[in-house]
């Protein structure tokens, strides 16, 4: 079965300062539990803000390092899930359900990409 990486993208400037609500965390926990019981969830996690990140860049044979926050980034990856599903359609269904657990004031997207097997 193919594996897919579902990256959750958010605009850090518009995310609630207090973070996810307890109700959102409860709904997300229930969905993650359902995915685990269904046998499709390989791994999942949230990421700390870019203010606590470092970006390494390789360009022109030179390595550079930049500490966050990254003001040039409109959207950043805020979390991820790796799922082992029958096809892309099933991965899209799980990603849609994940997005729908969020309250209406959230503006997030999920990029779904198949992981190369080999």
N, CA, C and O atoms as CSV, one atom per row, in Angstrom:
chain,resi,resn,atom,element,x,y,z
A,1,UNK,N,N,0.846,-1.185,0.000
A,1,UNK,CA,C,0.000,0.000,0.000
A,1,UNK,C,C,0.886,1.240,0.000
A,1,UNK,O,O,1.922,1.269,0.664
A,2,UNK,N,N,0.479,2.251,-0.739
A,2,UNK,CA,C,1.291,3.475,-0.780
A,2,UNK,C,C,1.187,4.270,0.516
A,2,UNK,O,O,0.182,4.221,1.226
A,3,UNK,N,N,2.242,4.991,0.793
A,3,UNK,CA,C,2.265,5.901,1.939
A,3,UNK,C,C,2.232,7.331,1.417
A,3,UNK,O,O,2.794,7.645,0.367
A,4,UNK,N,N,1.561,8.183,2.175
A,4,UNK,CA,C,1.441,9.585,1.817
A,4,UNK,C,C,1.829,10.448,2.997
A,4,UNK,O,O,1.542,10.120,4.149
A,5,UNK,N,N,2.492,11.564,2.695
A,5,UNK,CA,C,2.794,12.586,3.679
A,5,UNK,C,C,1.748,13.680,3.535
A,5,UNK,O,O,1.570,14.245,2.456
A,6,UNK,N,N,1.062,13.973,4.626
A,6,UNK,CA,C,0.079,15.053,4.628
A,6,UNK,C,C,0.680,16.184,5.460
A,6,UNK,O,O,0.771,16.083,6.684
A,7,UNK,N,N,1.088,17.259,4.790
A,7,UNK,CA,C,1.658,18.413,5.479
A,7,UNK,C,C,0.565,19.448,5.697
A,7,UNK,O,O,-0.147,19.823,4.766
A,8,UNK,N,N,0.443,19.899,6.923
A,8,UNK,CA,C,-0.541,20.928,7.257
A,8,UNK,C,C,0.165,22.271,7.209
A,8,UNK,O,O,1.138,22.500,7.928
A,9,UNK,N,N,-0.331,23.152,6.361
A,9,UNK,CA,C,0.274,24.467,6.189
A,9,UNK,C,C,-0.626,25.532,6.810
A,9,UNK,O,O,-1.849,25.490,6.682
A,10,UNK,N,N,0.011,26.484,7.484
A,10,UNK,CA,C,-0.720,27.575,8.121
A,10,UNK,C,C,0.079,28.854,7.997
A,10,UNK,O,O,1.301,28.831,7.845
A,11,UNK,N,N,-0.626,29.966,8.063
A,11,UNK,CA,C,0.006,31.274,8.112
A,11,UNK,C,C,0.178,31.618,9.583
A,11,UNK,O,O,-0.802,31.904,10.271
A,12,UNK,N,N,1.416,31.594,10.074
A,12,UNK,CA,C,1.673,31.831,11.497
A,12,UNK,C,C,1.173,33.193,11.959
A,12,UNK,O,O,0.840,33.367,13.131
A,13,UNK,N,N,1.120,34.151,11.056
A,13,UNK,CA,C,0.678,35.500,11.430
A,13,UNK,C,C,-0.805,35.546,11.751
A,13,UNK,O,O,-1.251,36.433,12.478
A,14,UNK,N,N,-1.589,34.594,11.214
A,14,UNK,CA,C,-3.032,34.601,11.418
A,14,UNK,C,C,-3.526,33.477,12.321
A,14,UNK,O,O,-4.731,33.341,12.532
A,15,UNK,N,N,-2.624,32.681,12.848
A,15,UNK,CA,C,-3.024,31.599,13.748
A,15,UNK,C,C,-3.362,32.183,15.114
A,15,UNK,O,O,-2.771,33.186,15.514
A,16,UNK,N,N,-4.298,31.579,15.834
A,16,UNK,CA,C,-4.642,32.085,17.164
A,16,UNK,C,C,-3.412,32.086,18.079
A,16,UNK,O,O,-2.694,31.089,18.163
A,17,UNK,N,N,-3.178,33.195,18.755
A,17,UNK,CA,C,-2.005,33.336,19.617
A,17,UNK,C,C,-1.998,32.294,20.730
A,17,UNK,O,O,-0.935,31.847,21.160
A,18,UNK,N,N,-3.177,31.910,21.193
A,18,UNK,CA,C,-3.263,30.927,22.274
A,18,UNK,C,C,-3.153,29.494,21.775
A,18,UNK,O,O,-3.158,28.554,22.569
A,19,UNK,N,N,-3.052,29.327,20.452
A,19,UNK,CA,C,-2.940,27.995,19.876
A,19,UNK,C,C,-4.296,27.333,19.737
A,19,UNK,O,O,-5.331,27.984,19.881
A,20,UNK,N,N,-4.290,26.044,19.457
A,20,UNK,CA,C,-5.547,25.313,19.274
A,20,UNK,C,C,-6.376,25.284,20.562
A,20,UNK,O,O,-5.833,25.198,21.663
A,21,UNK,N,N,-7.674,25.355,20.403
A,21,UNK,CA,C,-8.581,25.307,21.557
A,21,UNK,C,C,-8.612,23.884,22.127
A,21,UNK,O,O,-8.282,22.928,21.425
A,22,UNK,N,N,-9.009,23.742,23.398
A,22,UNK,CA,C,-9.152,22.399,23.974
A,22,UNK,C,C,-10.147,21.541,23.181
A,22,UNK,O,O,-9.957,20.333,23.037
A,23,UNK,N,N,-11.200,22.174,22.671
A,23,UNK,CA,C,-12.190,21.428,21.892
A,23,UNK,C,C,-11.588,20.908,20.586
A,23,UNK,O,O,-11.863,19.781,20.174
A,24,UNK,N,N,-10.767,21.737,19.938
A,24,UNK,CA,C,-10.090,21.306,18.716
A,24,UNK,C,C,-9.153,20.147,19.020
A,24,UNK,O,O,-9.117,19.162,18.282
A,25,UNK,N,N,-8.402,20.261,20.096
A,25,UNK,CA,C,-7.471,19.187,20.455
A,25,UNK,C,C,-8.220,17.890,20.745
A,25,UNK,O,O,-7.728,16.806,20.430
A,26,UNK,N,N,-9.405,17.993,21.343
A,26,UNK,CA,C,-10.211,16.801,21.621
A,26,UNK,C,C,-10.688,16.161,20.314
A,26,UNK,O,O,-10.608,14.944,20.153
A,27,UNK,N,N,-11.187,16.984,19.379
A,27,UNK,CA,C,-11.647,16.448,18.087
A,27,UNK,C,C,-10.484,15.850,17.308
A,27,UNK,O,O,-10.624,14.799,16.681
A,28,UNK,N,N,-9.329,16.525,17.349
A,28,UNK,CA,C,-8.154,16.023,16.642
A,28,UNK,C,C,-7.697,14.698,17.254
A,28,UNK,O,O,-7.339,13.767,16.533
A,29,UNK,N,N,-7.711,14.618,18.581
A,29,UNK,CA,C,-7.331,13.380,19.258
A,29,UNK,C,C,-8.235,12.222,18.876
A,29,UNK,O,O,-7.770,11.100,18.676
A,30,UNK,N,N,-9.535,12.498,18.777
A,30,UNK,CA,C,-10.488,11.454,18.389
A,30,UNK,C,C,-10.227,10.983,16.960
A,30,UNK,O,O,-10.288,9.785,16.681
A,31,UNK,N,N,-9.938,11.917,16.055
A,31,UNK,CA,C,-9.652,11.538,14.673
A,31,UNK,C,C,-8.352,10.734,14.590
A,31,UNK,O,O,-8.284,9.735,13.874
A,32,UNK,N,N,-7.337,11.164,15.310
A,32,UNK,CA,C,-6.057,10.443,15.302
A,32,UNK,C,C,-6.248,9.036,15.856
A,32,UNK,O,O,-5.671,8.080,15.338
A,33,UNK,N,N,-7.052,8.907,16.904
A,33,UNK,CA,C,-7.344,7.581,17.457
A,33,UNK,C,C,-8.070,6.710,16.431
A,33,UNK,O,O,-7.771,5.524,16.296
A,34,UNK,N,N,-9.021,7.302,15.713
A,34,UNK,CA,C,-9.743,6.562,14.673
A,34,UNK,C,C,-8.793,6.107,13.572
A,34,UNK,O,O,-8.888,4.977,13.092
A,35,UNK,N,N,-7.877,6.986,13.172
A,35,UNK,CA,C,-6.915,6.630,12.125
A,35,UNK,C,C,-5.991,5.504,12.601
A,35,UNK,O,O,-5.652,4.608,11.828
A,36,UNK,N,N,-5.592,5.554,13.853
A,36,UNK,CA,C,-4.736,4.496,14.408
A,36,UNK,C,C,-5.485,3.166,14.436
A,36,UNK,O,O,-4.931,2.136,14.052
A,37,UNK,N,N,-6.738,3.179,14.887
A,37,UNK,CA,C,-7.541,1.954,14.941
A,37,UNK,C,C,-7.803,1.393,13.550
A,37,UNK,O,O,-7.903,0.178,13.379
A,38,UNK,N,N,-7.914,2.278,12.547
A,38,UNK,CA,C,-8.138,1.845,11.167
A,38,UNK,C,C,-6.858,1.280,10.547
A,38,UNK,O,O,-6.896,0.683,9.471
A,39,UNK,N,N,-5.724,1.472,11.230
A,39,UNK,CA,C,-4.461,0.941,10.739
A,39,UNK,C,C,-3.807,1.759,9.644
A,39,UNK,O,O,-2.923,1.261,8.947
A,40,UNK,N,N,-4.227,3.012,9.476
A,40,UNK,CA,C,-3.656,3.825,8.405
A,40,UNK,C,C,-2.607,4.821,8.902
A,40,UNK,O,O,-1.791,5.299,8.113
A,41,UNK,N,N,-2.617,5.137,10.186
A,41,UNK,CA,C,-1.707,6.149,10.716
A,41,UNK,C,C,-0.343,5.549,11.020
A,41,UNK,O,O,-0.227,4.627,11.827
A,42,UNK,N,N,0.691,6.081,10.367
A,42,UNK,CA,C,2.070,5.656,10.612
A,42,UNK,C,C,2.703,6.563,11.658
A,42,UNK,O,O,3.342,6.085,12.595
A,43,UNK,N,N,2.526,7.876,11.497
A,43,UNK,CA,C,3.093,8.853,12.424
A,43,UNK,C,C,2.394,10.185,12.220
A,43,UNK,O,O,1.885,10.470,11.136
A,44,UNK,N,N,2.372,10.997,13.265
A,44,UNK,CA,C,1.797,12.335,13.174
A,44,UNK,C,C,2.447,13.224,14.220
A,44,UNK,O,O,2.964,12.740,15.227
A,45,UNK,N,N,2.418,14.519,13.977
A,45,UNK,CA,C,2.970,15.441,14.955
A,45,UNK,C,C,2.786,16.878,14.536
A,45,UNK,O,O,2.626,17.187,13.355
A,46,UNK,N,N,2.813,17.744,15.517
A,46,UNK,CA,C,2.780,19.177,15.276
A,46,UNK,C,C,4.196,19.713,15.364
A,46,UNK,O,O,5.071,19.080,15.955
A,47,UNK,N,N,4.421,20.871,14.781
A,47,UNK,CA,C,5.744,21.485,14.787
A,47,UNK,C,C,5.701,22.804,15.547
A,47,UNK,O,O,4.701,23.521,15.514
A,48,UNK,N,N,6.799,23.115,16.234
A,48,UNK,CA,C,6.912,24.391,16.932
A,48,UNK,C,C,6.972,25.523,15.914
A,48,UNK,O,O,7.293,25.282,14.750
A,49,UNK,N,N,6.670,26.759,16.327
A,49,UNK,CA,C,6.705,27.899,15.409
A,49,UNK,C,C,8.092,28.114,14.794
A,49,UNK,O,O,9.101,27.678,15.349
A,50,UNK,N,N,8.126,28.787,13.649
A,50,UNK,CA,C,9.398,29.014,12.967
A,50,UNK,C,C,10.335,29.907,13.767
A,50,UNK,O,O,11.532,29.948,13.482
A,51,UNK,N,N,9.819,30.623,14.760
A,51,UNK,CA,C,10.688,31.431,15.627
A,51,UNK,C,C,11.707,30.551,16.340
A,51,UNK,O,O,12.747,31.035,16.787
A,52,UNK,N,N,11.412,29.270,16.446
A,52,UNK,CA,C,12.302,28.332,17.120
A,52,UNK,C,C,13.013,27.399,16.132
A,52,UNK,O,O,13.551,26.363,16.526
A,53,UNK,N,N,13.011,27.768,14.867
A,53,UNK,CA,C,13.586,26.920,13.821
A,53,UNK,C,C,14.856,27.528,13.242
A,53,UNK,O,O,15.149,28.708,13.438
A,54,UNK,N,N,15.594,26.700,12.532
A,54,UNK,CA,C,16.765,27.136,11.778
A,54,UNK,C,C,16.642,26.578,10.376
A,54,UNK,O,O,16.283,25.415,10.194
A,55,UNK,N,N,16.939,27.406,9.379
A,55,UNK,CA,C,16.897,26.989,7.973
A,55,UNK,C,C,18.326,26.918,7.450
A,55,UNK,O,O,19.077,27.890,7.526
A,56,UNK,N,N,18.691,25.753,6.917
A,56,UNK,CA,C,19.981,25.589,6.246
A,56,UNK,C,C,19.750,25.646,4.745
A,56,UNK,O,O,18.808,25.043,4.231
A,57,UNK,N,N,20.617,26.376,4.041
A,57,UNK,CA,C,20.489,26.527,2.592
A,57,UNK,C,C,21.820,26.197,1.941
A,57,UNK,O,O,22.871,26.674,2.370
A,58,UNK,N,N,21.764,25.381,0.905
A,58,UNK,CA,C,22.929,25.045,0.093
A,58,UNK,C,C,22.732,25.723,-1.247
A,58,UNK,O,O,21.786,25.404,-1.966
A,59,UNK,N,N,23.614,26.659,-1.598
A,59,UNK,CA,C,23.488,27.392,-2.848
A,59,UNK,C,C,24.868,27.815,-3.324
A,59,UNK,O,O,25.660,28.365,-2.558
A,60,UNK,N,N,25.147,27.554,-4.593
A,60,UNK,CA,C,26.421,27.955,-5.176
A,60,UNK,C,C,27.618,27.342,-4.462
A,60,UNK,O,O,28.683,27.955,-4.392
A,61,UNK,N,N,27.446,26.141,-3.934
A,61,UNK,CA,C,28.537,25.468,-3.239
A,61,UNK,C,C,28.798,26.002,-1.841
A,61,UNK,O,O,29.808,25.660,-1.226
A,62,UNK,N,N,27.894,26.839,-1.332
A,62,UNK,CA,C,28.055,27.426,0.002
A,62,UNK,C,C,26.858,27.061,0.878
A,62,UNK,O,O,25.722,26.993,0.407
A,63,UNK,N,N,27.131,26.834,2.137
A,63,UNK,CA,C,26.093,26.531,3.109
A,63,UNK,C,C,25.854,27.766,3.979
A,63,UNK,O,O,26.796,28.365,4.499
A,64,UNK,N,N,24.599,28.132,4.127
A,64,UNK,CA,C,24.261,29.250,5.014
A,64,UNK,C,C,23.201,28.804,6.002
A,64,UNK,O,O,22.474,27.841,5.760
A,65,UNK,N,N,23.119,29.510,7.113
A,65,UNK,CA,C,22.192,29.181,8.188
A,65,UNK,C,C,21.419,30.438,8.568
A,65,UNK,O,O,22.003,31.509,8.729
A,66,UNK,N,N,20.094,30.300,8.713
A,66,UNK,CA,C,19.235,31.417,9.106
A,66,UNK,C,C,18.330,30.953,10.238
A,66,UNK,O,O,17.633,29.946,10.113
A,67,UNK,N,N,18.344,31.694,11.344
A,67,UNK,CA,C,17.436,31.385,12.442
A,67,UNK,C,C,16.094,32.048,12.199
A,67,UNK,O,O,16.021,33.135,11.626
A,68,UNK,N,N,15.022,31.380,12.643
A,68,UNK,CA,C,13.674,31.907,12.499
A,68,UNK,C,C,13.420,33.044,13.458
A,68,UNK,O,O,14.251,33.308,14.327
A,69,UNK,N,N,12.301,33.723,13.328
A,69,UNK,CA,C,11.212,33.398,12.410
A,69,UNK,C,C,11.541,33.798,10.980
A,69,UNK,O,O,12.378,34.668,10.738
A,70,UNK,N,N,10.877,33.156,10.050
A,70,UNK,CA,C,11.134,33.383,8.637
A,70,UNK,C,C,10.046,34.298,8.078
A,70,UNK,O,O,8.995,33.827,7.644
A,71,UNK,N,N,10.298,35.584,8.089
A,71,UNK,CA,C,9.290,36.557,7.662
A,71,UNK,C,C,8.981,36.463,6.177
A,71,UNK,O,O,7.944,36.955,5.732
A,72,UNK,N,N,9.868,35.836,5.397
A,72,UNK,CA,C,9.631,35.702,3.965
A,72,UNK,C,C,8.660,34.564,3.651
A,72,UNK,O,O,8.252,34.407,2.500
A,73,UNK,N,N,8.288,33.778,4.644
A,73,UNK,CA,C,7.387,32.648,4.439
A,73,UNK,C,C,5.957,33.045,4.763
A,73,UNK,O,O,5.651,33.431,5.891
A,74,UNK,N,N,5.084,32.948,3.769
A,74,UNK,CA,C,3.677,33.240,4.019
A,74,UNK,C,C,3.036,32.066,4.743
A,74,UNK,O,O,2.347,32.257,5.745
A,75,UNK,N,N,3.253,30.865,4.249
A,75,UNK,CA,C,2.718,29.672,4.881
A,75,UNK,C,C,3.872,28.784,5.304
A,75,UNK,O,O,4.880,28.681,4.605
A,76,UNK,N,N,3.717,28.145,6.451
A,76,UNK,CA,C,4.739,27.232,6.945
A,76,UNK,C,C,4.081,25.904,7.287
A,76,UNK,O,O,2.876,25.843,7.533
A,77,UNK,N,N,4.872,24.850,7.300
A,77,UNK,CA,C,4.370,23.547,7.714
A,77,UNK,C,C,4.230,23.571,9.229
A,77,UNK,O,O,5.211,23.783,9.942
A,78,UNK,N,N,3.019,23.355,9.720
A,78,UNK,CA,C,2.755,23.384,11.148
A,78,UNK,C,C,2.580,22.013,11.755
A,78,UNK,O,O,2.572,21.863,12.977
A,79,UNK,N,N,2.440,21.009,10.906
A,79,UNK,CA,C,2.261,19.640,11.377
A,79,UNK,C,C,2.252,18.690,10.204
A,79,UNK,O,O,2.283,19.108,9.046
A,80,UNK,N,N,2.208,17.414,10.512
A,80,UNK,CA,C,2.256,16.410,9.461
A,80,UNK,C,C,1.604,15.121,9.930
A,80,UNK,O,O,1.417,14.901,11.127
A,81,UNK,N,N,1.268,14.290,8.984
A,81,UNK,CA,C,0.857,12.908,9.246
A,81,UNK,C,C,1.385,12.061,8.100
A,81,UNK,O,O,1.407,12.492,6.947
A,82,UNK,N,N,1.802,10.866,8.432
A,82,UNK,CA,C,2.167,9.876,7.418
A,82,UNK,C,C,1.121,8.776,7.512
A,82,UNK,O,O,0.902,8.191,8.573
A,83,UNK,N,N,0.477,8.506,6.377
A,83,UNK,CA,C,-0.567,7.488,6.357
A,83,UNK,C,C,-0.220,6.405,5.343
A,83,UNK,O,O,0.409,6.661,4.316
A,84,UNK,N,N,-0.645,5.202,5.660
A,84,UNK,CA,C,-0.466,4.023,4.808
A,84,UNK,C,C,-1.866,3.620,4.362
A,84,UNK,O,O,-2.604,2.978,5.109
A,85,UNK,N,N,-2.227,4.003,3.133
A,85,UNK,CA,C,-3.593,3.849,2.652
A,85,UNK,C,C,-3.618,3.124,1.307
A,85,UNK,O,O,-2.575,2.843,0.717
A,86,UNK,N,N,-4.825,2.829,0.837
A,86,UNK,CA,C,-4.945,2.065,-0.407
A,86,UNK,C,C,-4.609,2.896,-1.640
A,86,UNK,O,O,-4.101,2.362,-2.626
A,87,UNK,N,N,-4.890,4.210,-1.594
A,87,UNK,CA,C,-4.629,5.059,-2.756
A,87,UNK,C,C,-4.709,6.531,-2.356
A,87,UNK,O,O,-5.008,6.855,-1.206
A,88,UNK,N,N,-4.441,7.417,-3.313
A,88,UNK,CA,C,-4.450,8.853,-3.046
A,88,UNK,C,C,-5.839,9.335,-2.627
A,88,UNK,O,O,-5.956,10.232,-1.792
A,89,UNK,N,N,-6.874,8.753,-3.191
A,89,UNK,CA,C,-8.237,9.163,-2.844
A,89,UNK,C,C,-8.496,8.977,-1.346
A,89,UNK,O,O,-9.122,9.825,-0.711
A,90,UNK,N,N,-8.016,7.873,-0.793
A,90,UNK,CA,C,-8.202,7.637,0.637
A,90,UNK,C,C,-7.381,8.628,1.460
A,90,UNK,O,O,-7.847,9.115,2.490
A,91,UNK,N,N,-6.161,8.929,1.010
A,91,UNK,CA,C,-5.341,9.931,1.705
A,91,UNK,C,C,-6.043,11.286,1.709
A,91,UNK,O,O,-6.029,11.990,2.718
A,92,UNK,N,N,-6.652,11.650,0.589
A,92,UNK,CA,C,-7.379,12.918,0.502
A,92,UNK,C,C,-8.583,12.940,1.441
A,92,UNK,O,O,-8.897,13.979,2.022
A,93,UNK,N,N,-9.255,11.806,1.593
A,93,UNK,CA,C,-10.397,11.740,2.506
A,93,UNK,C,C,-9.966,11.987,3.951
A,93,UNK,O,O,-10.629,12.725,4.679
A,94,UNK,N,N,-8.857,11.371,4.369
A,94,UNK,CA,C,-8.362,11.575,5.735
A,94,UNK,C,C,-7.909,13.024,5.927
A,94,UNK,O,O,-8.169,13.616,6.975
A,95,UNK,N,N,-7.243,13.594,4.938
A,95,UNK,CA,C,-6.785,14.978,5.040
A,95,UNK,C,C,-7.974,15.935,5.152
A,95,UNK,O,O,-7.931,16.890,5.927
A,96,UNK,N,N,-9.024,15.683,4.389
A,96,UNK,CA,C,-10.218,16.520,4.457
A,96,UNK,C,C,-10.836,16.451,5.843
A,96,UNK,O,O,-11.242,17.473,6.398
A,97,UNK,N,N,-10.908,15.266,6.397
A,97,UNK,CA,C,-11.477,15.127,7.744
A,97,UNK,C,C,-10.634,15.874,8.766
A,97,UNK,O,O,-11.174,16.488,9.686
A,98,UNK,N,N,-9.311,15.826,8.611
A,98,UNK,CA,C,-8.430,16.547,9.531
A,98,UNK,C,C,-8.682,18.054,9.452
A,98,UNK,O,O,-8.787,18.720,10.482
A,99,UNK,N,N,-8.780,18.590,8.238
A,99,UNK,CA,C,-9.029,20.025,8.087
A,99,UNK,C,C,-10.369,20.424,8.701
A,99,UNK,O,O,-10.484,21.495,9.297
A,100,UNK,N,N,-11.372,19.575,8.559
A,100,UNK,CA,C,-12.717,19.901,9.041
A,100,UNK,C,C,-12.851,19.882,10.557
A,100,UNK,O,O,-13.848,20.391,11.068
A,101,UNK,N,N,-11.895,19.318,11.310
A,101,UNK,CA,C,-12.002,19.372,12.776
A,101,UNK,C,C,-11.688,20.766,13.303
A,101,UNK,O,O,-11.988,21.068,14.458
A,102,UNK,N,N,-11.087,21.622,12.475
A,102,UNK,CA,C,-10.724,22.983,12.886
A,102,UNK,C,C,-11.938,23.911,12.860
A,102,UNK,O,O,-12.855,23.739,12.057
A,103,UNK,N,N,-11.921,24.897,13.756
A,103,UNK,CA,C,-12.979,25.900,13.763
A,103,UNK,C,C,-12.900,26.728,12.481
A,103,UNK,O,O,-11.883,26.735,11.788
A,104,UNK,N,N,-14.004,27.430,12.183
A,104,UNK,CA,C,-14.108,28.185,10.932
A,104,UNK,C,C,-13.100,29.314,10.812
A,104,UNK,O,O,-12.773,29.714,9.694
A,105,UNK,N,N,-12.591,29.847,11.926
A,105,UNK,CA,C,-11.666,30.981,11.839
A,105,UNK,C,C,-10.253,30.560,11.443
A,105,UNK,O,O,-9.426,31.421,11.145
A,106,UNK,N,N,-9.954,29.268,11.430
A,106,UNK,CA,C,-8.642,28.795,10.985
A,106,UNK,C,C,-8.565,28.873,9.465
A,106,UNK,O,O,-9.543,28.593,8.772
A,107,UNK,N,N,-7.400,29.255,8.951
A,107,UNK,CA,C,-7.123,29.171,7.521
A,107,UNK,C,C,-5.894,28.294,7.379
A,107,UNK,O,O,-4.768,28.732,7.616
A,108,UNK,N,N,-6.125,27.057,6.990
A,108,UNK,CA,C,-5.042,26.082,6.852
A,108,UNK,C,C,-5.258,25.296,5.566
A,108,UNK,O,O,-6.355,25.273,5.009
A,109,UNK,N,N,-4.207,24.664,5.115
A,109,UNK,CA,C,-4.311,23.786,3.960
A,109,UNK,C,C,-3.486,22.541,4.243
A,109,UNK,O,O,-2.653,22.522,5.149
A,110,UNK,N,N,-3.729,21.521,3.466
A,110,UNK,CA,C,-2.954,20.297,3.605
A,110,UNK,C,C,-2.433,19.897,2.231
A,110,UNK,O,O,-3.193,19.769,1.272
A,111,UNK,N,N,-1.134,19.703,2.160
A,111,UNK,CA,C,-0.511,19.225,0.923
A,111,UNK,C,C,-0.282,17.741,1.079
A,111,UNK,O,O,0.366,17.305,2.031
A,112,UNK,N,N,-0.812,16.956,0.147
A,112,UNK,CA,C,-0.724,15.495,0.212
A,112,UNK,C,C,0.204,15.014,-0.876
A,112,UNK,O,O,-0.031,15.260,-2.059
A,113,UNK,N,N,1.283,14.314,-0.468
A,113,UNK,CA,C,2.274,13.848,-1.440
A,113,UNK,C,C,2.619,12.397,-1.161
A,113,UNK,O,O,2.851,12.005,-0.017
A,114,UNK,N,N,2.649,11.601,-2.230
A,114,UNK,CA,C,3.018,10.192,-2.074
A,114,UNK,C,C,4.507,10.085,-1.784
A,114,UNK,O,O,5.330,10.791,-2.367
A,115,UNK,N,N,4.827,9.182,-0.867
A,115,UNK,CA,C,6.209,8.926,-0.498
A,115,UNK,C,C,6.778,7.891,-1.465
A,115,UNK,O,O,6.161,6.852,-1.700
A,116,UNK,N,N,7.937,8.171,-2.018
A,116,UNK,CA,C,8.577,7.247,-2.963
A,116,UNK,C,C,8.998,5.984,-2.203
A,116,UNK,O,O,9.706,6.052,-1.198
A,117,UNK,N,N,8.554,4.855,-2.701
A,117,UNK,CA,C,8.912,3.565,-2.098
A,117,UNK,C,C,10.154,3.018,-2.767
A,117,UNK,O,O,10.345,3.160,-3.975
A,118,UNK,N,N,10.989,2.395,-1.971
A,118,UNK,CA,C,12.154,1.816,-2.624
A,118,UNK,C,C,13.272,1.479,-1.731
A,118,UNK,O,O,14.301,0.985,-2.189
